[in-house]
Amino acid sequence: MKKLSFVLALIMIVSALFVACSNDKDTTSDQTTTTPKVTTPSRRTEGSQEPPDEPEAPELADVEITIDGSLEDWTALGLHTIAVQGEKFEGTKTDGYNQENSENRKATFYGVLAKDGLYLACDAYHDTYVSDSVGEWYTNSNFEFFVGANKTHCYVYARGFDAEPSTSNNENGLITSVAMKTEKIDQATVYHTVTEVFVATENLSEGDILYNTIDVGVAWKTEHEDVYGGAGTVRNGMDDWWVPKDSWPDGGNRPIVAPSGIFLSNEFDL
């Protein structure tokens, strides 16, 4: 009997201990605990949206260019240039426009962003020269350009072989110095005009310069003298606004002027 009582007592003790352990376990499981995950950042793979490494800006050029209507100092620098070259036109011509000999017409554009400012030049071979028009400035032979993000409109237009050209300075005062020299030549075209422009650094907007480059749209024009093969396509693919292909002077694909020259936007890479 004593032995049975002892066994029963032992069973009761074990049962009590089991219930106590069970209660402790249930209490712990009812508690909600949050442990922050530890993550290790990794490099983004190809196709990610992470911005590319910051490009290194080229150093501004240290050049000696005299604004005198000569390109000798430009050619000595070996800068990159862009051009619009006329092509042969066999379509229907438009009355009132000089559309002969388009393949002989050409305008080459120079540019460099230097320590002291922006230099530009236009070397044009053309058959029509207008310097005495009493109309708007664009009715005379002219070099036109648009500077920076705001596309500040500038121009230089002819006033005669031996006369100083007129400029857009009455509108914005951007141009620091200019020269425009025209000569009559006995070659594929009748005239050769060199226009040079300098815009001092203090006249440029700091926000227009990115990695020591600046957007500058360029064009040559003599009203009613068309070229076929440029970006303009007003008259059956011809236009008297001579603009290099793959660019537009006041559009989104303006050329880029860098310390190494002027480039089409689709060919320039920092």
C-alpha positions as CSV (number, residue, x, y, z in Angstrom):
1,M,0.0,0.0,0.0
2,K,2.8,2.3,0.9
3,K,4.5,1.4,-2.4
4,L,1.3,2.4,-4.3
5,S,1.1,5.7,-2.5
6,F,4.7,6.5,-3.3
7,V,4.1,5.7,-7.0
8,L,1.0,7.9,-7.1
9,A,2.8,10.7,-5.4
10,L,5.7,10.5,-7.9
11,I,3.3,10.6,-10.8
12,M,1.6,13.7,-9.4
13,I,5.0,15.4,-9.0
14,V,6.0,14.6,-12.6
15,S,2.7,15.8,-13.9
16,A,3.0,19.1,-12.1
17,L,6.5,19.6,-13.5
18,F,5.2,18.9,-17.1
19,V,2.3,21.4,-16.8
20,A,4.7,24.0,-15.5
21,C,7.1,23.6,-18.4
22,S,4.2,23.6,-20.8
23,N,2.9,26.9,-19.4
24,D,6.4,28.5,-19.8
25,K,6.6,27.3,-23.4
26,D,3.2,28.7,-24.3
27,T,3.9,32.1,-22.7
28,T,7.1,32.4,-24.7
29,S,5.4,31.6,-28.0
30,D,2.8,34.2,-27.5
31,Q,5.3,37.0,-27.5
32,T,6.1,38.8,-30.8
33,T,9.7,39.8,-31.3
34,T,11.2,41.5,-34.4
35,T,14.9,41.1,-35.2
36,P,16.1,43.4,-38.1
37,K,17.7,41.7,-41.0
38,V,21.3,42.4,-41.8
39,T,21.9,42.9,-45.5
40,T,25.1,43.5,-47.4
41,P,24.9,46.0,-50.2
42,S,26.1,44.7,-53.6
43,R,27.1,46.5,-56.9
44,R,24.3,46.9,-59.4
45,T,24.6,44.7,-62.4
46,E,24.2,45.6,-66.1
47,G,20.8,47.1,-66.8
48,S,20.5,48.8,-63.4
49,Q,19.3,52.4,-63.0
50,E,22.3,53.5,-61.0
51,P,23.9,56.5,-62.7
52,P,27.2,55.9,-64.5
53,D,30.5,57.0,-63.0
54,E,31.1,60.8,-63.1
55,P,33.0,61.6,-66.4
56,E,36.2,63.6,-66.2
57,A,35.9,67.0,-67.7
58,P,38.6,67.8,-70.3
59,E,40.8,70.8,-69.5
60,L,39.9,74.1,-71.1
61,A,42.1,74.9,-74.1
62,D,44.9,77.4,-74.0
63,V,44.8,78.9,-77.5
64,E,46.0,81.9,-79.4
65,I,43.4,82.9,-82.0
66,T,43.4,86.3,-83.5
67,I,39.9,87.5,-84.7
68,D,41.0,88.9,-88.0
69,G,39.1,86.9,-90.7
70,S,41.9,84.4,-91.3
71,L,41.8,80.7,-90.5
72,E,45.6,80.1,-90.3
73,D,45.7,80.0,-86.5
74,W,42.7,77.7,-86.5
75,T,44.1,75.1,-88.9
76,A,47.4,75.1,-86.9
77,L,45.5,73.9,-83.8
78,G,44.2,70.8,-85.5
79,L,40.7,71.1,-83.9
80,H,37.8,68.9,-84.9
81,T,35.3,70.6,-87.3
82,I,31.9,69.9,-88.8
83,A,30.6,70.9,-92.2
84,V,27.7,71.0,-94.6
85,Q,28.6,70.0,-98.1
86,G,26.3,70.6,-101.0
87,E,25.3,67.6,-103.2
88,K,24.2,67.3,-106.8
89,F,20.5,68.2,-107.1
90,E,18.4,66.8,-110.0
91,G,14.9,67.5,-108.8
92,T,12.5,70.2,-109.6
93,K,14.0,73.7,-108.9
94,T,12.1,76.5,-107.3
95,D,11.8,79.9,-109.0
96,G,13.7,82.7,-107.4
97,Y,16.3,80.5,-105.7
98,N,19.9,79.9,-106.8
99,Q,19.9,76.1,-106.8
100,E,22.7,75.5,-109.4
101,N,26.1,74.1,-108.4
102,S,24.9,72.9,-105.0
103,E,27.7,70.3,-104.9
104,N,30.3,73.1,-105.0
105,R,29.0,75.0,-102.0
106,K,30.3,74.3,-98.5
107,A,30.4,75.7,-95.0
108,T,32.9,74.4,-92.4
109,F,32.3,75.3,-88.8
110,Y,35.1,75.7,-86.2
111,G,34.7,76.0,-82.4
112,V,36.8,75.7,-79.3
113,L,36.0,76.3,-75.6
114,A,39.1,78.0,-74.2
115,K,40.2,79.4,-70.9
116,D,39.2,82.9,-71.9
117,G,36.0,82.0,-73.6
118,L,34.2,80.6,-76.7
119,Y,35.7,80.9,-80.2
120,L,33.7,80.1,-83.3
121,A,34.4,80.4,-87.0
122,C,32.6,79.7,-90.3
123,D,34.4,79.1,-93.6
124,A,31.8,79.4,-96.4
125,Y,32.2,78.9,-100.2
126,H,29.1,80.4,-101.9
127,D,27.8,81.8,-105.1
128,T,25.6,84.6,-103.7
129,Y,26.7,87.5,-101.6
130,V,24.3,90.1,-100.1
131,S,25.6,92.9,-97.9
132,D,23.3,95.9,-98.7
133,S,19.9,94.5,-98.0
134,V,17.7,97.1,-96.3
135,G,15.5,94.3,-94.9
136,E,16.0,92.2,-91.8
137,W,19.6,91.1,-90.9
138,Y,18.9,87.6,-92.3
139,T,18.4,88.9,-95.8
140,N,22.2,89.5,-95.9
141,S,24.9,86.9,-95.9
142,N,25.2,85.7,-92.3
143,F,26.7,83.3,-89.8
144,E,24.1,82.4,-87.2
145,F,24.5,80.5,-83.9
146,F,22.6,79.6,-80.7
147,V,24.5,79.4,-77.4
148,G,23.8,77.2,-74.4
149,A,20.8,75.7,-72.8
150,N,18.8,78.9,-73.3
151,K,19.7,78.9,-77.0
152,T,20.8,82.5,-76.9
153,H,20.4,83.7,-80.5
154,C,23.4,85.4,-82.1
155,Y,24.4,86.4,-85.6
156,V,26.9,88.2,-87.7
157,Y,25.9,89.6,-91.1
158,A,27.8,91.2,-94.0
159,R,27.9,94.9,-94.7
160,G,30.4,94.9,-97.6
161,F,33.8,93.5,-98.5
162,D,35.7,96.3,-96.7
163,A,33.1,97.1,-94.0
164,E,32.8,95.9,-90.5
165,P,30.0,93.3,-90.1
166,S,27.0,94.0,-87.9
167,T,26.0,91.7,-85.0
168,S,23.2,90.7,-82.7
169,N,24.9,92.7,-79.9
170,N,22.0,95.2,-79.9
171,E,19.8,92.3,-78.6
172,N,22.0,90.5,-76.1
173,G,25.6,91.9,-76.1
174,L,27.1,88.4,-76.1
175,I,29.7,88.8,-78.8
176,T,33.0,90.2,-77.6
177,S,34.8,90.6,-80.9
178,V,34.1,89.6,-84.6
179,A,35.6,89.7,-88.0
180,M,34.1,88.9,-91.4
181,K,36.1,88.8,-94.6
182,T,34.7,88.1,-98.1
183,E,36.6,87.8,-101.3
184,K,35.6,87.1,-104.9
185,I,37.4,84.0,-106.2
186,D,37.8,82.3,-109.5
187,Q,37.1,78.8,-108.4
188,A,34.1,76.4,-108.1
189,T,32.1,79.1,-106.3
190,V,32.1,82.9,-106.7
191,Y,32.8,83.9,-103.1
192,H,34.7,82.8,-100.1
193,T,33.8,84.2,-96.7
194,V,35.5,83.7,-93.3
195,T,33.7,84.8,-90.2
196,E,35.3,84.6,-86.7
197,V,33.6,85.2,-83.4
198,F,34.8,85.4,-79.8
199,V,32.6,85.4,-76.7
200,A,34.4,86.1,-73.5
201,T,33.9,83.8,-70.5
202,E,32.2,86.5,-68.5
203,N,29.5,86.8,-71.2
204,L,28.7,83.1,-71.0
205,S,26.2,81.6,-68.5
206,E,27.9,79.3,-66.0
207,G,24.9,76.9,-66.3
208,D,25.5,76.5,-70.0
209,I,28.9,74.9,-69.5
210,L,28.9,71.2,-68.6
211,Y,32.1,69.3,-68.2
212,N,33.9,72.1,-70.0
213,T,31.6,71.8,-73.1
214,I,28.8,73.9,-74.4
215,D,26.0,73.4,-76.9
216,V,26.2,75.7,-79.9
217,G,23.9,75.4,-82.9
218,V,25.4,76.8,-86.1
219,A,24.3,77.8,-89.6
220,W,25.4,79.8,-92.7
221,K,22.9,81.6,-94.9
222,T,22.5,83.9,-97.9
223,E,18.9,84.3,-98.6
224,H,17.8,82.5,-101.8
225,E,21.0,80.4,-102.2
226,D,20.1,76.8,-101.6
227,V,22.2,73.8,-100.7
228,Y,21.2,70.2,-101.2
229,G,22.7,67.7,-98.7
230,G,22.3,69.6,-95.4
231,A,19.8,69.2,-92.6
232,G,17.3,71.7,-94.1
233,T,14.7,70.3,-96.5
234,V,12.4,73.2,-97.2
235,R,12.4,73.0,-101.0
236,N,12.5,69.4,-102.3
237,G,15.3,68.7,-99.9
238,M,17.1,72.0,-100.4
239,D,17.4,75.0,-98.1
240,D,19.2,78.3,-97.9
241,W,19.9,77.6,-94.2
242,W,23.1,75.6,-94.5
243,V,23.1,73.3,-91.5
244,P,25.2,70.2,-91.0
245,K,23.3,66.9,-91.2
246,D,22.3,65.4,-87.9
247,S,22.0,68.8,-86.2
248,W,19.7,71.7,-86.0
249,P,20.7,75.2,-84.8
250,D,18.0,75.8,-82.2
251,G,16.9,72.1,-81.7
252,G,17.7,69.4,-79.3
253,N,20.6,68.0,-81.3
254,R,22.8,71.0,-81.5
255,P,26.5,70.6,-81.9
256,I,28.8,70.5,-78.9
257,V,31.9,72.8,-78.6
258,A,34.7,71.3,-76.4
259,P,38.3,72.1,-75.8
260,S,39.2,69.8,-78.8
261,G,36.8,71.4,-81.3
262,I,33.2,71.3,-82.4
263,F,31.3,68.0,-82.8
264,L,27.9,66.7,-83.8
265,S,26.0,65.6,-80.7
266,N,25.9,62.0,-81.9
267,E,29.7,61.8,-82.4
268,F,30.9,63.4,-79.1
269,D,31.9,61.3,-76.1
270,L,33.6,62.5,-73.0
